[in-house]
Amino acid sequence: MTLHVTAEFHAHAGREDRLRTALEGMIEPSLAEPGCLAYQPFVDPNDATHWVLVEQWTGADALDEHFETPHFRHVRDVLDTVLAEPMVIHRLTVA
């Protein structure tokens, strides 16, 4: 069953570009993972500090493996320095 994921981010004012760079840098390596079907960050056009990442995975195991990759661990460290509040992750499936 496909797992849909949204991750919501709010950067500190002035750290928006670093957040953009971090999220965009995750696209290619994440899409190269065997269980990743889609991985796309979006920014709120009215608030450059607010980002939403939309992902699709082949299942929960694939997402759990993603969380253990070197590129995810790196971006998690970057997020610790740029986010104004913790990211919010939603795991969704089709009803």
PDB file of N, CA, C and O in Angstrom:
ATOM      1  N   MET A   1       0.841  -1.178   0.000  1.00  0.00           N
ATOM      2  CA  MET A   1       0.000   0.000   0.000  1.00  0.00           C
ATOM      3  C   MET A   1       0.887   1.243   0.000  1.00  0.00           C
ATOM      4  O   MET A   1       1.807   1.353   0.811  1.00  0.00           O
ATOM      5  N   THR A   2       0.617   2.155  -0.889  1.00  0.00           N
ATOM      6  CA  THR A   2       1.396   3.389  -0.971  1.00  0.00           C
ATOM      7  C   THR A   2       1.175   4.238   0.277  1.00  0.00           C
ATOM      8  O   THR A   2       0.047   4.415   0.737  1.00  0.00           O
ATOM      9  N   LEU A   3       2.265   4.753   0.807  1.00  0.00           N
ATOM     10  CA  LEU A   3       2.225   5.636   1.959  1.00  0.00           C
ATOM     11  C   LEU A   3       2.498   7.053   1.473  1.00  0.00           C
ATOM     12  O   LEU A   3       3.532   7.322   0.861  1.00  0.00           O
ATOM     13  N   HIS A   4       1.572   7.946   1.750  1.00  0.00           N
ATOM     14  CA  HIS A   4       1.727   9.358   1.410  1.00  0.00           C
ATOM     15  C   HIS A   4       2.174  10.076   2.684  1.00  0.00           C
ATOM     16  O   HIS A   4       1.668   9.809   3.773  1.00  0.00           O
ATOM     17  N   VAL A   5       3.115  10.974   2.528  1.00  0.00           N
ATOM     18  CA  VAL A   5       3.672  11.679   3.682  1.00  0.00           C
ATOM     19  C   VAL A   5       3.720  13.170   3.374  1.00  0.00           C
ATOM     20  O   VAL A   5       4.109  13.583   2.281  1.00  0.00           O
ATOM     21  N   THR A   6       3.318  13.966   4.357  1.00  0.00           N
ATOM     22  CA  THR A   6       3.581  15.399   4.295  1.00  0.00           C
ATOM     23  C   THR A   6       4.433  15.748   5.510  1.00  0.00           C
ATOM     24  O   THR A   6       4.222  15.239   6.611  1.00  0.00           O
ATOM     25  N   ALA A   7       5.387  16.618   5.279  1.00  0.00           N
ATOM     26  CA  ALA A   7       6.222  17.133   6.363  1.00  0.00           C
ATOM     27  C   ALA A   7       6.169  18.649   6.269  1.00  0.00           C
ATOM     28  O   ALA A   7       6.440  19.227   5.216  1.00  0.00           O
ATOM     29  N   GLU A   8       5.821  19.281   7.366  1.00  0.00           N
ATOM     30  CA  GLU A   8       5.649  20.735   7.381  1.00  0.00           C
ATOM     31  C   GLU A   8       6.776  21.376   8.179  1.00  0.00           C
ATOM     32  O   GLU A   8       7.143  20.908   9.257  1.00  0.00           O
ATOM     33  N   PHE A   9       7.320  22.463   7.620  1.00  0.00           N
ATOM     34  CA  PHE A   9       8.474  23.142   8.194  1.00  0.00           C
ATOM     35  C   PHE A   9       8.196  24.640   8.323  1.00  0.00           C
ATOM     36  O   PHE A   9       7.568  25.241   7.452  1.00  0.00           O
ATOM     37  N   HIS A  10       8.666  25.228   9.410  1.00  0.00           N
ATOM     38  CA  HIS A  10       8.629  26.684   9.601  1.00  0.00           C
ATOM     39  C   HIS A  10      10.035  27.131   9.984  1.00  0.00           C
ATOM     40  O   HIS A  10      10.522  26.836  11.076  1.00  0.00           O
ATOM     41  N   ALA A  11      10.670  27.841   9.075  1.00  0.00           N
ATOM     42  CA  ALA A  11      12.040  28.300   9.300  1.00  0.00           C
ATOM     43  C   ALA A  11      12.055  29.571  10.142  1.00  0.00           C
ATOM     44  O   ALA A  11      11.092  30.338  10.165  1.00  0.00           O
ATOM     45  N   HIS A  12      13.163  29.771  10.824  1.00  0.00           N
ATOM     46  CA  HIS A  12      13.400  31.065  11.463  1.00  0.00           C
ATOM     47  C   HIS A  12      13.475  32.113  10.352  1.00  0.00           C
ATOM     48  O   HIS A  12      13.984  31.822   9.270  1.00  0.00           O
ATOM     49  N   ALA A  13      12.981  33.312  10.597  1.00  0.00           N
ATOM     50  CA  ALA A  13      13.111  34.404   9.629  1.00  0.00           C
ATOM     51  C   ALA A  13      14.587  34.591   9.318  1.00  0.00           C
ATOM     52  O   ALA A  13      15.425  34.624  10.219  1.00  0.00           O
ATOM     53  N   GLY A  14      14.892  34.710   8.044  1.00  0.00           N
ATOM     54  CA  GLY A  14      16.267  34.869   7.603  1.00  0.00           C
ATOM     55  C   GLY A  14      16.972  33.549   7.301  1.00  0.00           C
ATOM     56  O   GLY A  14      18.090  33.558   6.787  1.00  0.00           O
ATOM     57  N   ARG A  15      16.343  32.416   7.608  1.00  0.00           N
ATOM     58  CA  ARG A  15      16.936  31.099   7.351  1.00  0.00           C
ATOM     59  C   ARG A  15      16.203  30.344   6.230  1.00  0.00           C
ATOM     60  O   ARG A  15      16.427  29.154   6.010  1.00  0.00           O
ATOM     61  N   GLU A  16      15.319  31.078   5.526  1.00  0.00           N
ATOM     62  CA  GLU A  16      14.512  30.459   4.473  1.00  0.00           C
ATOM     63  C   GLU A  16      15.373  29.857   3.358  1.00  0.00           C
ATOM     64  O   GLU A  16      15.088  28.759   2.880  1.00  0.00           O
ATOM     65  N   ASP A  17      16.408  30.561   2.951  1.00  0.00           N
ATOM     66  CA  ASP A  17      17.257  30.058   1.867  1.00  0.00           C
ATOM     67  C   ASP A  17      17.986  28.787   2.281  1.00  0.00           C
ATOM     68  O   ASP A  17      18.167  27.890   1.458  1.00  0.00           O
ATOM     69  N   ARG A  18      18.403  28.692   3.524  1.00  0.00           N
ATOM     70  CA  ARG A  18      19.086  27.477   3.990  1.00  0.00           C
ATOM     71  C   ARG A  18      18.111  26.306   4.025  1.00  0.00           C
ATOM     72  O   ARG A  18      18.481  25.176   3.707  1.00  0.00           O
ATOM     73  N   LEU A  19      16.863  26.577   4.414  1.00  0.00           N
ATOM     74  CA  LEU A  19      15.851  25.522   4.396  1.00  0.00           C
ATOM     75  C   LEU A  19      15.583  25.063   2.968  1.00  0.00           C
ATOM     76  O   LEU A  19      15.494  23.864   2.704  1.00  0.00           O
ATOM     77  N   ARG A  20      15.455  26.011   2.050  1.00  0.00           N
ATOM     78  CA  ARG A  20      15.237  25.666   0.637  1.00  0.00           C
ATOM     79  C   ARG A  20      16.377  24.781   0.124  1.00  0.00           C
ATOM     80  O   ARG A  20      16.134  23.748  -0.499  1.00  0.00           O
ATOM     81  N   THR A  21      17.601  25.184   0.386  1.00  0.00           N
ATOM     82  CA  THR A  21      18.762  24.418  -0.067  1.00  0.00           C
ATOM     83  C   THR A  21      18.753  23.007   0.518  1.00  0.00           C
ATOM     84  O   THR A  21      19.027  22.037  -0.188  1.00  0.00           O
ATOM     85  N   ALA A  22      18.442  22.897   1.788  1.00  0.00           N
ATOM     86  CA  ALA A  22      18.425  21.585   2.443  1.00  0.00           C
ATOM     87  C   ALA A  22      17.355  20.685   1.845  1.00  0.00           C
ATOM     88  O   ALA A  22      17.619  19.519   1.551  1.00  0.00           O
ATOM     89  N   LEU A  23      16.156  21.213   1.661  1.00  0.00           N
ATOM     90  CA  LEU A  23      15.065  20.399   1.124  1.00  0.00           C
ATOM     91  C   LEU A  23      15.300  20.034  -0.344  1.00  0.00           C
ATOM     92  O   LEU A  23      15.051  18.899  -0.751  1.00  0.00           O
ATOM     93  N   GLU A  24      15.771  20.977  -1.123  1.00  0.00           N
ATOM     94  CA  GLU A  24      16.043  20.680  -2.534  1.00  0.00           C
ATOM     95  C   GLU A  24      17.184  19.677  -2.671  1.00  0.00           C
ATOM     96  O   GLU A  24      17.189  18.867  -3.597  1.00  0.00           O
ATOM     97  N   GLY A  25      18.143  19.726  -1.762  1.00  0.00           N
ATOM     98  CA  GLY A  25      19.242  18.780  -1.792  1.00  0.00           C
ATOM     99  C   GLY A  25      18.825  17.353  -1.462  1.00  0.00           C
ATOM    100  O   GLY A  25      19.580  16.413  -1.711  1.00  0.00           O
ATOM    101  N   MET A  26      17.648  17.185  -0.911  1.00  0.00           N
ATOM    102  CA  MET A  26      17.137  15.858  -0.566  1.00  0.00           C
ATOM    103  C   MET A  26      16.397  15.190  -1.722  1.00  0.00           C
ATOM    104  O   MET A  26      16.167  13.981  -1.684  1.00  0.00           O
ATOM    105  N   ILE A  27      16.025  15.944  -2.740  1.00  0.00           N
ATOM    106  CA  ILE A  27      15.187  15.386  -3.803  1.00  0.00           C
ATOM    107  C   ILE A  27      15.888  14.240  -4.520  1.00  0.00           C
ATOM    108  O   ILE A  27      15.377  13.121  -4.545  1.00  0.00           O
ATOM    109  N   GLU A  28      17.038  14.505  -5.096  1.00  0.00           N
ATOM    110  CA  GLU A  28      17.724  13.494  -5.909  1.00  0.00           C
ATOM    111  C   GLU A  28      18.082  12.228  -5.123  1.00  0.00           C
ATOM    112  O   GLU A  28      17.759  11.130  -5.575  1.00  0.00           O
ATOM    113  N   PRO A  29      18.744  12.346  -3.951  1.00  0.00           N
ATOM    114  CA  PRO A  29      19.082  11.106  -3.245  1.00  0.00           C
ATOM    115  C   PRO A  29      17.852  10.358  -2.731  1.00  0.00           C
ATOM    116  O   PRO A  29      17.867   9.129  -2.654  1.00  0.00           O
ATOM    117  N   SER A  30      16.807  11.072  -2.385  1.00  0.00           N
ATOM    118  CA  SER A  30      15.595  10.400  -1.908  1.00  0.00           C
ATOM    119  C   SER A  30      14.912   9.654  -3.046  1.00  0.00           C
ATOM    120  O   SER A  30      14.493   8.509  -2.875  1.00  0.00           O
ATOM    121  N   LEU A  31      14.797  10.296  -4.210  1.00  0.00           N
ATOM    122  CA  LEU A  31      14.180   9.630  -5.353  1.00  0.00           C
ATOM    123  C   LEU A  31      14.988   8.421  -5.815  1.00  0.00           C
ATOM    124  O   LEU A  31      14.440   7.522  -6.452  1.00  0.00           O
ATOM    125  N   ALA A  32      16.271   8.387  -5.505  1.00  0.00           N
ATOM    126  CA  ALA A  32      17.118   7.250  -5.861  1.00  0.00           C
ATOM    127  C   ALA A  32      16.914   6.054  -4.926  1.00  0.00           C
ATOM    128  O   ALA A  32      17.357   4.946  -5.230  1.00  0.00           O
ATOM    129  N   GLU A  33      16.254   6.273  -3.807  1.00  0.00           N
ATOM    130  CA  GLU A  33      15.981   5.175  -2.884  1.00  0.00           C
ATOM    131  C   GLU A  33      14.933   4.243  -3.507  1.00  0.00           C
ATOM    132  O   GLU A  33      13.985   4.716  -4.134  1.00  0.00           O
ATOM    133  N   PRO A  34      15.094   2.934  -3.341  1.00  0.00           N
ATOM    134  CA  PRO A  34      14.187   1.985  -3.989  1.00  0.00           C
ATOM    135  C   PRO A  34      12.713   2.172  -3.634  1.00  0.00           C
ATOM    136  O   PRO A  34      11.856   1.905  -4.475  1.00  0.00           O
ATOM    137  N   GLY A  35      12.389   2.618  -2.432  1.00  0.00           N
ATOM    138  CA  GLY A  35      10.993   2.734  -2.023  1.00  0.00           C
ATOM    139  C   GLY A  35      10.363   4.095  -2.221  1.00  0.00           C
ATOM    140  O   GLY A  35       9.195   4.287  -1.884  1.00  0.00           O
ATOM    141  N   CYS A  36      11.112   5.050  -2.763  1.00  0.00           N
ATOM    142  CA  CYS A  36      10.596   6.413  -2.934  1.00  0.00           C
ATOM    143  C   CYS A  36       9.927   6.560  -4.294  1.00  0.00           C
ATOM    144  O   CYS A  36      10.545   6.316  -5.330  1.00  0.00           O
ATOM    145  N   LEU A  37       8.655   6.960  -4.282  1.00  0.00           N
ATOM    146  CA  LEU A  37       7.883   7.159  -5.505  1.00  0.00           C
ATOM    147  C   LEU A  37       7.771   8.635  -5.884  1.00  0.00           C
ATOM    148  O   LEU A  37       7.642   8.963  -7.064  1.00  0.00           O
ATOM    149  N   ALA A  38       7.820   9.522  -4.898  1.00  0.00           N
ATOM    150  CA  ALA A  38       7.727  10.968  -5.154  1.00  0.00           C
ATOM    151  C   ALA A  38       8.317  11.705  -3.959  1.00  0.00           C
ATOM    152  O   ALA A  38       8.249  11.242  -2.821  1.00  0.00           O
ATOM    153  N   TYR A  39       8.902  12.874  -4.252  1.00  0.00           N
ATOM    154  CA  TYR A  39       9.543  13.662  -3.198  1.00  0.00           C
ATOM    155  C   TYR A  39       9.627  15.099  -3.699  1.00  0.00           C
ATOM    156  O   TYR A  39      10.496  15.413  -4.513  1.00  0.00           O
ATOM    157  N   GLN A  40       8.745  15.976  -3.234  1.00  0.00           N
ATOM    158  CA  GLN A  40       8.686  17.328  -3.771  1.00  0.00           C
ATOM    159  C   GLN A  40       8.410  18.361  -2.678  1.00  0.00           C
ATOM    160  O   GLN A  40       7.371  18.298  -2.021  1.00  0.00           O
ATOM    161  N   PRO A  41       9.325  19.308  -2.476  1.00  0.00           N
ATOM    162  CA  PRO A  41       9.055  20.398  -1.533  1.00  0.00           C
ATOM    163  C   PRO A  41       8.258  21.531  -2.193  1.00  0.00           C
ATOM    164  O   PRO A  41       8.403  21.810  -3.383  1.00  0.00           O
ATOM    165  N   PHE A  42       7.419  22.165  -1.385  1.00  0.00           N
ATOM    166  CA  PHE A  42       6.618  23.309  -1.826  1.00  0.00           C
ATOM    167  C   PHE A  42       6.757  24.417  -0.797  1.00  0.00           C
ATOM    168  O   PHE A  42       6.885  24.154   0.399  1.00  0.00           O
ATOM    169  N   VAL A  43       6.733  25.658  -1.266  1.00  0.00           N
ATOM    170  CA  VAL A  43       6.797  26.805  -0.369  1.00  0.00           C
ATOM    171  C   VAL A  43       5.476  27.562  -0.439  1.00  0.00           C
ATOM    172  O   VAL A  43       4.852  27.643  -1.497  1.00  0.00           O
ATOM    173  N   ASP A  44       5.063  28.107   0.683  1.00  0.00           N
ATOM    174  CA  ASP A  44       3.864  28.943   0.743  1.00  0.00           C
ATOM    175  C   ASP A  44       4.187  30.252   0.025  1.00  0.00           C
ATOM    176  O   ASP A  44       5.125  30.943   0.423  1.00  0.00           O
ATOM    177  N   PRO A  45       3.442  30.613  -1.019  1.00  0.00           N
ATOM    178  CA  PRO A  45       3.760  31.834  -1.763  1.00  0.00           C
ATOM    179  C   PRO A  45       3.576  33.115  -0.946  1.00  0.00           C
ATOM    180  O   PRO A  45       4.052  34.180  -1.339  1.00  0.00           O
ATOM    181  N   ASN A  46       2.886  33.008   0.184  1.00  0.00           N
ATOM    182  CA  ASN A  46       2.665  34.178   1.034  1.00  0.00           C
ATOM    183  C   ASN A  46       3.545  34.196   2.281  1.00  0.00           C
ATOM    184  O   ASN A  46       3.502  35.144   3.066  1.00  0.00           O
ATOM    185  N   ASP A  47       4.354  33.130   2.461  1.00  0.00           N
ATOM    186  CA  ASP A  47       5.193  33.042   3.648  1.00  0.00           C
ATOM    187  C   ASP A  47       6.402  32.164   3.325  1.00  0.00           C
ATOM    188  O   ASP A  47       6.317  30.938   3.382  1.00  0.00           O
ATOM    189  N   ALA A  48       7.507  32.784   2.993  1.00  0.00           N
ATOM    190  CA  ALA A  48       8.707  32.045   2.573  1.00  0.00           C
ATOM    191  C   ALA A  48       9.322  31.200   3.680  1.00  0.00           C
ATOM    192  O   ALA A  48      10.205  30.387   3.409  1.00  0.00           O
ATOM    193  N   THR A  49       8.877  31.374   4.922  1.00  0.00           N
ATOM    194  CA  THR A  49       9.385  30.545   6.012  1.00  0.00           C
ATOM    195  C   THR A  49       8.614  29.234   6.153  1.00  0.00           C
ATOM    196  O   THR A  49       9.017  28.355   6.914  1.00  0.00           O
ATOM    197  N   HIS A  50       7.507  29.102   5.423  1.00  0.00           N
ATOM    198  CA  HIS A  50       6.625  27.933   5.552  1.00  0.00           C
ATOM    199  C   HIS A  50       6.758  27.018   4.338  1.00  0.00           C
ATOM    200  O   HIS A  50       6.469  27.417   3.210  1.00  0.00           O
ATOM    201  N   TRP A  51       7.197  25.793   4.583  1.00  0.00           N
ATOM    202  CA  TRP A  51       7.408  24.794   3.531  1.00  0.00           C
ATOM    203  C   TRP A  51       6.643  23.527   3.864  1.00  0.00           C
ATOM    204  O   TRP A  51       6.452  23.188   5.031  1.00  0.00           O
ATOM    205  N   VAL A  52       6.207  22.828   2.816  1.00  0.00           N
ATOM    206  CA  VAL A  52       5.581  21.521   2.965  1.00  0.00           C
ATOM    207  C   VAL A  52       6.249  20.577   1.979  1.00  0.00           C
ATOM    208  O   VAL A  52       6.367  20.885   0.793  1.00  0.00           O
ATOM    209  N   LEU A  53       6.678  19.443   2.469  1.00  0.00           N
ATOM    210  CA  LEU A  53       7.281  18.410   1.644  1.00  0.00           C
ATOM    211  C   LEU A  53       6.230  17.323   1.437  1.00  0.00           C
ATOM    212  O   LEU A  53       5.647  16.824   2.399  1.00  0.00           O
ATOM    213  N   VAL A  54       5.993  16.960   0.173  1.00  0.00           N
ATOM    214  CA  VAL A  54       5.023  15.925  -0.169  1.00  0.00           C
ATOM    215  C   VAL A  54       5.797  14.730  -0.723  1.00  0.00           C
ATOM    216  O   VAL A  54       6.565  14.856  -1.677  1.00  0.00           O
ATOM    217  N   GLU A  55       5.579  13.578  -0.110  1.00  0.00           N
ATOM    218  CA  GLU A  55       6.323  12.374  -0.464  1.00  0.00           C
ATOM    219  C   GLU A  55       5.360  11.210  -0.689  1.00  0.00           C
ATOM    220  O   GLU A  55       4.242  11.200  -0.174  1.00  0.00           O
ATOM    221  N   GLN A  56       5.818  10.233  -1.467  1.00  0.00           N
ATOM    222  CA  GLN A  56       5.111   8.969  -1.602  1.00  0.00           C
ATOM    223  C   GLN A  56       6.142   7.850  -1.480  1.00  0.00           C
ATOM    224  O   GLN A  56       7.217   7.911  -2.077  1.00  0.00           O
ATOM    225  N   TRP A  57       5.799   6.840  -0.705  1.00  0.00           N
ATOM    226  CA  TRP A  57       6.682   5.704  -0.449  1.00  0.00           C
ATOM    227  C   TRP A  57       5.923   4.408  -0.690  1.00  0.00           C
ATOM    228  O   TRP A  57       4.695   4.373  -0.604  1.00  0.00           O
ATOM    229  N   THR A  58       6.658   3.345  -0.992  1.00  0.00           N
ATOM    230  CA  THR A  58       6.027   2.051  -1.230  1.00  0.00           C
ATOM    231  C   THR A  58       5.441   1.469   0.042  1.00  0.00           C
ATOM    232  O   THR A  58       4.639   0.537  -0.022  1.00  0.00           O
ATOM    233  N   GLY A  59       5.817   1.988   1.182  1.00  0.00           N
ATOM    234  CA  GLY A  59       5.273   1.534   2.457  1.00  0.00           C
ATOM    235  C   GLY A  59       6.055   2.101   3.622  1.00  0.00           C
ATOM    236  O   GLY A  59       7.030   2.831   3.442  1.00  0.00           O
ATOM    237  N   ALA A  60       5.615   1.757   4.813  1.00  0.00           N
ATOM    238  CA  ALA A  60       6.236   2.277   6.034  1.00  0.00           C
ATOM    239  C   ALA A  60       7.687   1.831   6.170  1.00  0.00           C
ATOM    240  O   ALA A  60       8.525   2.584   6.666  1.00  0.00           O
ATOM    241  N   ASP A  61       7.988   0.612   5.731  1.00  0.00           N
ATOM    242  CA  ASP A  61       9.375   0.134   5.821  1.00  0.00           C
ATOM    243  C   ASP A  61      10.316   1.001   4.989  1.00  0.00           C
ATOM    244  O   ASP A  61      11.426   1.310   5.422  1.00  0.00           O
ATOM    245  N   ALA A  62       9.873   1.390   3.803  1.00  0.00           N
ATOM    246  CA  ALA A  62      10.700   2.238   2.941  1.00  0.00           C
ATOM    247  C   ALA A  62      10.942   3.597   3.591  1.00  0.00           C
ATOM    248  O   ALA A  62      12.048   4.134   3.522  1.00  0.00           O
ATOM    249  N   LEU A  63       9.914   4.149   4.219  1.00  0.00           N
ATOM    250  CA  LEU A  63      10.073   5.441   4.896  1.00  0.00           C
ATOM    251  C   LEU A  63      11.017   5.305   6.084  1.00  0.00           C
ATOM    252  O   LEU A  63      11.870   6.163   6.310  1.00  0.00           O
ATOM    253  N   ASP A  64      10.860   4.225   6.837  1.00  0.00           N
ATOM    254  CA  ASP A  64      11.760   4.005   7.981  1.00  0.00           C
ATOM    255  C   ASP A  64      13.215   3.882   7.522  1.00  0.00           C
ATOM    256  O   ASP A  64      14.119   4.393   8.182  1.00  0.00           O
ATOM    257  N   GLU A  65      13.440   3.208   6.397  1.00  0.00           N
ATOM    258  CA  GLU A  65      14.791   3.100   5.842  1.00  0.00           C
ATOM    259  C   GLU A  65      15.313   4.474   5.414  1.00  0.00           C
ATOM    260  O   GLU A  65      16.496   4.771   5.578  1.00  0.00           O
ATOM    261  N   HIS A  66      14.435   5.301   4.870  1.00  0.00           N
ATOM    262  CA  HIS A  66      14.805   6.662   4.468  1.00  0.00           C
ATOM    263  C   HIS A  66      15.345   7.446   5.666  1.00  0.00           C
ATOM    264  O   HIS A  66      16.334   8.170   5.554  1.00  0.00           O
ATOM    265  N   PHE A  67      14.685   7.291   6.806  1.00  0.00           N
ATOM    266  CA  PHE A  67      15.099   8.013   8.008  1.00  0.00           C
ATOM    267  C   PHE A  67      16.483   7.596   8.500  1.00  0.00           C
ATOM    268  O   PHE A  67      17.074   8.287   9.330  1.00  0.00           O
ATOM    269  N   GLU A  68      17.003   6.487   8.005  1.00  0.00           N
ATOM    270  CA  GLU A  68      18.321   5.998   8.424  1.00  0.00           C
ATOM    271  C   GLU A  68      19.427   6.316   7.407  1.00  0.00           C
ATOM    272  O   GLU A  68      20.588   5.984   7.646  1.00  0.00           O
ATOM    273  N   THR A  69      19.090   6.945   6.291  1.00  0.00           N
ATOM    274  CA  THR A  69      20.093   7.233   5.262  1.00  0.00           C
ATOM    275  C   THR A  69      21.010   8.376   5.692  1.00  0.00           C
ATOM    276  O   THR A  69      20.614   9.224   6.491  1.00  0.00           O
ATOM    277  N   PRO A  70      22.226   8.400   5.165  1.00  0.00           N
ATOM    278  CA  PRO A  70      23.139   9.511   5.484  1.00  0.00           C
ATOM    279  C   PRO A  70      22.572  10.868   5.063  1.00  0.00           C
ATOM    280  O   PRO A  70      22.749  11.851   5.783  1.00  0.00           O
ATOM    281  N   HIS A  71      21.893  10.944   3.910  1.00  0.00           N
ATOM    282  CA  HIS A  71      21.371  12.249   3.484  1.00  0.00           C
ATOM    283  C   HIS A  71      20.237  12.726   4.399  1.00  0.00           C
ATOM    284  O   HIS A  71      20.102  13.928   4.627  1.00  0.00           O
ATOM    285  N   PHE A  72      19.435  11.819   4.917  1.00  0.00           N
ATOM    286  CA  PHE A  72      18.399  12.266   5.856  1.00  0.00           C
ATOM    287  C   PHE A  72      19.020  12.701   7.178  1.00  0.00           C
ATOM    288  O   PHE A  72      18.631  13.724   7.741  1.00  0.00           O
ATOM    289  N   ARG A  73      19.982  11.932   7.674  1.00  0.00           N
ATOM    290  CA  ARG A  73      20.627  12.311   8.940  1.00  0.00           C
ATOM    291  C   ARG A  73      21.290  13.678   8.815  1.00  0.00           C
ATOM    292  O   ARG A  73      21.268  14.470   9.758  1.00  0.00           O
ATOM    293  N   HIS A  74      21.888  13.960   7.642  1.00  0.00           N
ATOM    294  CA  HIS A  74      22.512  15.263   7.424  1.00  0.00           C
ATOM    295  C   HIS A  74      21.469  16.382   7.448  1.00  0.00           C
ATOM    296  O   HIS A  74      21.654  17.396   8.122  1.00  0.00           O
ATOM    297  N   VAL A  75      20.381  16.196   6.715  1.00  0.00           N
ATOM    298  CA  VAL A  75      19.373  17.258   6.658  1.00  0.00           C
ATOM    299  C   VAL A  75      18.707  17.449   8.019  1.00  0.00           C
ATOM    300  O   VAL A  75      18.328  18.568   8.367  1.00  0.00           O
ATOM    301  N   ARG A  76      18.562  16.383   8.784  1.00  0.00           N
ATOM    302  CA  ARG A  76      17.990  16.514  10.129  1.00  0.00           C
ATOM    303  C   ARG A  76      18.859  17.435  10.983  1.00  0.00           C
ATOM    304  O   ARG A  76      18.340  18.251  11.744  1.00  0.00           O
ATOM    305  N   ASP A  77      20.185  17.306  10.856  1.00  0.00           N
ATOM    306  CA  ASP A  77      21.091  18.190  11.598  1.00  0.00           C
ATOM    307  C   ASP A  77      20.954  19.633  11.131  1.00  0.00           C
ATOM    308  O   ASP A  77      20.980  20.555  11.946  1.00  0.00           O
ATOM    309  N   VAL A  78      20.808  19.834   9.821  1.00  0.00           N
ATOM    310  CA  VAL A  78      20.618  21.187   9.290  1.00  0.00           C
ATOM    311  C   VAL A  78      19.297  21.767   9.799  1.00  0.00           C
ATOM    312  O   VAL A  78      19.236  22.929  10.201  1.00  0.00           O
ATOM    313  N   LEU A  79      18.254  20.958   9.778  1.00  0.00           N
ATOM    314  CA  LEU A  79      16.946  21.442  10.226  1.00  0.00           C
ATOM    315  C   LEU A  79      16.992  21.904  11.676  1.00  0.00           C
ATOM    316  O   LEU A  79      16.303  22.853  12.049  1.00  0.00           O
ATOM    317  N   ASP A  80      17.792  21.243  12.487  1.00  0.00           N
ATOM    318  CA  ASP A  80      17.917  21.652  13.892  1.00  0.00           C
ATOM    319  C   ASP A  80      18.400  23.094  14.014  1.00  0.00           C
ATOM    320  O   ASP A  80      18.129  23.750  15.020  1.00  0.00           O
ATOM    321  N   THR A  81      19.110  23.597  13.004  1.00  0.00           N
ATOM    322  CA  THR A  81      19.655  24.958  13.073  1.00  0.00           C
ATOM    323  C   THR A  81      18.767  25.995  12.383  1.00  0.00           C
ATOM    324  O   THR A  81      18.933  27.192  12.619  1.00  0.00           O
ATOM    325  N   VAL A  82      17.827  25.562  11.536  1.00  0.00           N
ATOM    326  CA  VAL A  82      17.050  26.540  10.770  1.00  0.00           C
ATOM    327  C   VAL A  82      15.574  26.598  11.135  1.00  0.00           C
ATOM    328  O   VAL A  82      14.904  27.576  10.805  1.00  0.00           O
ATOM    329  N   LEU A  83      15.051  25.582  11.804  1.00  0.00           N
ATOM    330  CA  LEU A  83      13.614  25.570  12.078  1.00  0.00           C
ATOM    331  C   LEU A  83      13.256  26.339  13.341  1.00  0.00           C
ATOM    332  O   LEU A  83      13.942  26.257  14.360  1.00  0.00           O
ATOM    333  N   ALA A  84      12.167  27.086  13.247  1.00  0.00           N
ATOM    334  CA  ALA A  84      11.663  27.845  14.383  1.00  0.00           C
ATOM    335  C   ALA A  84      10.839  26.963  15.317  1.00  0.00           C
ATOM    336  O   ALA A  84      10.636  27.301  16.483  1.00  0.00           O
ATOM    337  N   GLU A  85      10.364  25.826  14.795  1.00  0.00           N
ATOM    338  CA  GLU A  85       9.589  24.869  15.586  1.00  0.00           C
ATOM    339  C   GLU A  85       9.800  23.491  14.980  1.00  0.00           C
ATOM    340  O   GLU A  85      10.219  23.385  13.827  1.00  0.00           O
ATOM    341  N   PRO A  86       9.522  22.453  15.721  1.00  0.00           N
ATOM    342  CA  PRO A  86       9.746  21.101  15.184  1.00  0.00           C
ATOM    343  C   PRO A  86       8.905  20.844  13.929  1.00  0.00           C
ATOM    344  O   PRO A  86       7.785  21.339  13.805  1.00  0.00           O
ATOM    345  N   MET A  87       9.470  20.057  12.999  1.00  0.00           N
ATOM    346  CA  MET A  87       8.705  19.697  11.816  1.00  0.00           C
ATOM    347  C   MET A  87       7.557  18.790  12.237  1.00  0.00           C
ATOM    348  O   MET A  87       7.634  18.086  13.244  1.00  0.00           O
ATOM    349  N   VAL A  88       6.488  18.824  11.441  1.00  0.00           N
ATOM    350  CA  VAL A  88       5.312  17.989  11.695  1.00  0.00           C
ATOM    351  C   VAL A  88       5.172  17.038  10.517  1.00  0.00           C
ATOM    352  O   VAL A  88       5.070  17.466   9.368  1.00  0.00           O
ATOM    353  N   ILE A  89       5.169  15.738  10.814  1.00  0.00           N
ATOM    354  CA  ILE A  89       5.069  14.724   9.773  1.00  0.00           C
ATOM    355  C   ILE A  89       3.717  14.028   9.883  1.00  0.00           C
ATOM    356  O   ILE A  89       3.292  13.627  10.967  1.00  0.00           O
ATOM    357  N   HIS A  90       3.045  13.892   8.728  1.00  0.00           N
ATOM    358  CA  HIS A  90       1.775  13.175   8.659  1.00  0.00           C
ATOM    359  C   HIS A  90       1.959  12.001   7.698  1.00  0.00           C
ATOM    360  O   HIS A  90       2.387  12.181   6.558  1.00  0.00           O
ATOM    361  N   ARG A  91       1.631  10.802   8.171  1.00  0.00           N
ATOM    362  CA  ARG A  91       1.646   9.601   7.337  1.00  0.00           C
ATOM    363  C   ARG A  91       0.192   9.313   6.961  1.00  0.00           C
ATOM    364  O   ARG A  91      -0.670   9.180   7.829  1.00  0.00           O
ATOM    365  N   LEU A  92      -0.067   9.219   5.651  1.00  0.00           N
ATOM    366  CA  LEU A  92      -1.437   9.080   5.156  1.00  0.00           C
ATOM    367  C   LEU A  92      -1.556   7.920   4.186  1.00  0.00           C
ATOM    368  O   LEU A  92      -0.641   7.659   3.405  1.00  0.00           O
ATOM    369  N   THR A  93      -2.681   7.225   4.234  1.00  0.00           N
ATOM    370  CA  THR A  93      -2.992   6.183   3.267  1.00  0.00           C
ATOM    371  C   THR A  93      -4.365   6.465   2.679  1.00  0.00           C
ATOM    372  O   THR A  93      -5.156   7.215   3.250  1.00  0.00           O
ATOM    373  N   VAL A  94      -4.636   5.861   1.543  1.00  0.00           N
ATOM    374  CA  VAL A  94      -5.933   6.027   0.915  1.00  0.00           C
ATOM    375  C   VAL A  94      -6.974   5.276   1.750  1.00  0.00           C
ATOM    376  O   VAL A  94      -6.741   4.143   2.171  1.00  0.00           O
ATOM    377  N   ALA A  95      -8.106   5.907   1.981  1.00  0.00           N
ATOM    378  CA  ALA A  95      -9.169   5.283   2.797  1.00  0.00           C
ATOM    379  C   ALA A  95      -9.853   4.177   2.042  1.00  0.00           C
ATOM    380  O   ALA A  95     -10.768   3.544   2.569  1.00  0.00           O
TER     381      ALA A  95
END
